[in-house]
């Protein structure tokens, strides 16, 4: 019985080409951020409160310039509504190496200047080879009543002509309560 070797050889060539393709997206580790310490539990946030995930992008360990293409929640909880994703300079804030965090901003509307200044698209985030930059990406969202687990963010970037992505962990459990109806705010 004769074994046909060309299908196996073709499959091996295709797999090698897929793994070494520079146009594809793969896992990278050029960006350095401090890992969050432990699990954070937040509760008592009224549903619809604007909440933001802050992702510092502060150090590039690679030998090529890095330009961020996108910052997204990984496995976003069902029901949340992303309002915007922007970037802010942090050169006047001594952030050093920060960990990604989540905070409720209350009524702070998307697009308004935050603590650190005016907004830019996340594609404005660039880091020199082996260098520091002062940026934070902010994902603003709202959520309905319920409990939500935020597990991480994914940063997609280009360096040395190759598109890569890098995951950063989050471990936040947030509980949003139904809005309270007070006598002076009845519908």
Secondary structure, DSSP 8 states (H G I E B T S, - for coil): -----HHHHHHHHHHHHHHH-TTS-EE---EE-----S-EEEEEEETT-EEEEEEEEEEE-SSS-EEEEEEEETT--TT-EEEEEEEEE-TTS--SS---EEEEEET--TTS-BTTB-EE-GGG-EE-TT-EEEEEEEEEEE--SEEEEEEEEEEEEEETTEEEEEEEEEEEEEEEE-----GGG--
